[in-house]
């Protein structure tokens, strides 16, 4: 499945690197573009449009349904979303090797899933307010290729959409794979905070 992409050219010269953006549930490919040049104005950004339409401009990587036990989703649909993201990143990596991925919320889970499957084609991942749907062991890259892979992950302690406990679950999963995780918690809801971007900017500067 070929995903629609939106490109933002560098605002300043001097760096030949690509940041791939994966938006959250209900947003679209325009949503995260301003973050790219806040992190580094020399970055080229490519924003992916999630495959599922929710009506209008709203998109999703997989559907969510609210039931008596809370949110539910279809595992096969999650797998299709991850596969679509992997294919899109593969195409980008052919012209701009080893991009950095940045995702928010559902898109952060997609970005981390791509890294867990194909770390060798990436430089690093930034996960903002994410939730990671468990992948089958057969989907994961070999343990040695995950060890030491750089991840910046941040979450709000007051997040009403993706509770902090789920975010901490990501932390434990990534540490279990011995990835090089920098973890941050902020007193915020389901959002992106200026301090969070300041910390991400300092982190990404070490991986460019």
C-alpha positions as CSV (number, residue, x, y, z in Angstrom):
1,X,0.0,0.0,0.0
2,X,1.6,3.2,-1.1
3,X,1.0,6.0,1.3
4,X,0.6,9.7,0.4
5,X,3.5,11.8,1.5
6,X,4.1,15.5,2.1
7,X,7.6,17.0,1.9
8,X,9.0,20.0,3.7
9,X,12.3,21.2,2.3
10,X,15.1,22.3,4.6
11,X,14.8,25.9,5.8
12,X,18.6,26.1,6.0
13,X,21.4,24.4,4.1
14,X,24.2,22.3,5.6
15,X,22.6,19.0,6.4
16,X,21.6,16.1,4.1
17,X,19.2,14.2,6.5
18,X,15.5,13.3,6.4
19,X,13.0,13.2,9.3
20,X,10.0,11.0,8.7
21,X,6.8,12.2,10.5
22,X,4.0,9.8,11.5
23,X,0.9,11.6,12.8
24,X,-1.6,10.5,15.4
25,X,-5.1,9.2,15.3
26,X,-7.6,11.7,13.8
27,X,-4.9,14.0,12.5
28,X,-3.3,14.1,9.0
29,X,0.1,14.5,7.3
30,X,0.1,18.3,7.9
31,X,-0.1,18.0,11.7
32,X,3.6,17.4,12.7
33,X,5.3,19.4,9.9
34,X,6.1,22.5,12.0
35,X,8.0,20.3,14.5
36,X,10.7,19.4,11.9
37,X,12.3,22.8,11.6
38,X,11.9,23.4,15.4
39,X,14.2,20.5,15.9
40,X,16.6,21.6,13.2
41,X,15.9,24.0,10.3
42,X,18.4,22.0,8.2
43,X,16.2,18.9,8.2
44,X,14.2,17.7,5.2
45,X,10.9,16.3,6.5
46,X,8.6,13.8,4.8
47,X,5.2,13.4,6.5
48,X,3.3,10.2,5.9
49,X,-0.5,10.1,5.6
50,X,-2.0,7.2,7.5
51,X,-3.9,4.7,5.3
52,X,-7.4,4.8,6.9
53,X,-9.8,7.6,6.4
54,X,-12.0,8.6,9.3
55,X,-13.8,11.2,7.3
56,X,-12.7,14.6,6.0
57,X,-9.0,15.1,6.6
58,X,-8.9,12.8,9.7
59,X,-6.8,9.7,9.3
60,X,-5.7,6.7,11.3
61,X,-3.1,3.9,11.2
62,X,-5.8,1.6,12.6
63,X,-9.3,2.0,13.9
64,X,-10.2,2.3,17.5
65,X,-13.5,1.4,19.1
66,X,-14.8,2.3,22.5
67,X,-16.5,-0.6,24.3
68,X,-17.4,-1.6,27.9
69,X,-13.7,-2.5,28.5
70,X,-12.4,0.7,27.0
71,X,-10.6,1.1,23.7
72,X,-10.3,-1.9,21.4
73,X,-8.6,-2.5,18.0
74,X,-8.1,-5.2,15.4
75,X,-4.7,-6.8,15.6
76,X,-4.6,-7.5,11.9
77,X,-5.4,-3.9,11.1
78,X,-2.5,-2.9,13.3
79,X,-0.2,-5.2,11.4
80,X,-1.4,-3.7,8.1
81,X,-0.7,-0.2,9.4
82,X,2.8,-1.2,10.5
83,X,3.5,-2.9,7.1
84,X,2.3,0.3,5.2
85,X,4.6,2.4,7.4
86,X,7.6,0.1,6.8
87,X,7.1,0.2,3.1
88,X,6.9,4.0,3.0
89,X,10.0,4.3,5.1
90,X,11.9,1.8,2.9
91,X,11.1,4.0,-0.1
92,X,12.3,7.1,1.6
93,X,15.4,5.4,2.9
94,X,16.4,4.4,-0.7
95,X,16.9,8.0,-1.6
96,X,17.8,9.4,1.8
97,X,19.6,6.6,3.8
98,X,18.9,6.0,7.5
99,X,16.2,8.6,8.2
100,X,15.1,9.5,11.7
101,X,11.5,8.8,12.6
102,X,9.2,11.0,14.7
103,X,5.7,10.0,15.7
104,X,3.0,11.3,18.0
105,X,0.4,9.1,19.8
106,X,-0.7,6.3,17.4
107,X,2.0,7.5,15.0
108,X,4.6,7.1,17.7
109,X,3.6,3.5,18.1
110,X,4.0,3.0,14.3
111,X,7.4,4.6,14.4
112,X,8.6,2.4,17.2
113,X,7.1,-0.7,15.4
114,X,9.1,0.2,12.3
115,X,12.3,0.4,14.4
116,X,11.6,-2.9,16.1
117,X,11.2,-4.6,12.7
118,X,13.8,-2.7,10.7
119,X,16.4,-0.9,12.9
120,X,19.1,-1.3,10.3
121,X,17.5,1.2,7.9
122,X,17.0,3.9,10.5
123,X,19.2,6.2,12.6
124,X,16.9,6.8,15.6
125,X,13.3,7.3,16.7
126,X,11.5,10.1,18.6
127,X,8.3,8.9,20.3
128,X,5.9,11.5,21.7
129,X,3.0,10.5,23.8
130,X,3.0,7.1,22.2
131,X,1.4,3.7,22.7
132,X,3.0,0.5,21.4
133,X,0.9,-2.4,20.3
134,X,2.8,-5.5,21.0
135,X,4.4,-7.2,17.9
136,X,4.7,-10.9,17.5
137,X,8.2,-12.2,18.3
138,X,8.5,-13.3,14.7
139,X,8.1,-9.7,13.6
140,X,11.0,-8.4,15.6
141,X,14.5,-7.8,14.3
142,X,17.3,-9.9,15.8
143,X,18.2,-8.9,19.4
144,X,21.7,-7.8,18.5
145,X,20.4,-5.3,15.9
146,X,18.0,-3.7,18.5
147,X,20.6,-3.5,21.2
148,X,21.8,0.1,21.5
149,X,19.3,1.6,19.0
150,X,18.7,5.2,20.0
151,X,15.1,6.2,21.1
152,X,13.9,9.5,22.6
153,X,10.5,8.8,24.2
154,X,8.4,11.3,26.2
155,X,5.0,11.2,27.8
156,X,2.6,13.4,29.9
157,X,1.9,12.4,33.4
158,X,-1.6,13.9,33.1
159,X,-2.4,12.4,29.7
160,X,-6.2,11.5,29.6
161,X,-6.0,9.8,26.2
162,X,-2.9,7.6,26.6
163,X,-2.4,7.2,30.3
164,X,1.2,7.5,31.6
165,X,1.1,3.8,32.6
166,X,0.9,2.8,28.9
167,X,3.8,5.2,28.2
168,X,5.8,3.5,30.9
169,X,5.0,0.2,29.3
170,X,6.8,1.4,26.2
171,X,9.8,2.3,28.4
172,X,9.9,-1.2,29.8
173,X,9.5,-2.8,26.4
174,X,12.3,-0.8,24.9
175,X,14.6,-1.4,27.8
176,X,13.9,-5.1,27.6
177,X,15.3,-5.0,24.1
178,X,18.3,-3.1,25.5
179,X,17.7,-0.1,23.2
180,X,19.5,3.2,24.0
181,X,16.4,4.9,25.5
182,X,16.3,8.5,26.7
183,X,13.0,8.7,28.7
184,X,11.2,11.9,29.8
185,X,8.0,12.6,31.7
186,X,6.3,16.0,31.7
187,X,3.3,17.5,33.7
188,X,1.1,17.7,30.6
189,X,-1.8,16.1,28.8
190,X,-1.9,14.6,25.3
191,X,0.1,17.3,23.7
192,X,3.6,18.5,22.7
193,X,5.3,20.8,25.2
194,X,8.0,23.4,24.4
195,X,10.3,21.9,27.0
196,X,9.7,18.5,25.4
197,X,10.9,19.9,22.0
198,X,13.9,21.5,23.7
199,X,14.9,18.1,25.1
200,X,14.3,16.4,21.8
201,X,16.3,19.1,20.0
202,X,19.3,18.5,22.3
203,X,18.9,14.7,21.8
204,X,18.6,14.8,18.0
205,X,21.6,17.0,17.6
206,X,23.7,14.1,18.8
207,X,22.4,11.8,16.1
208,X,22.6,14.0,13.0
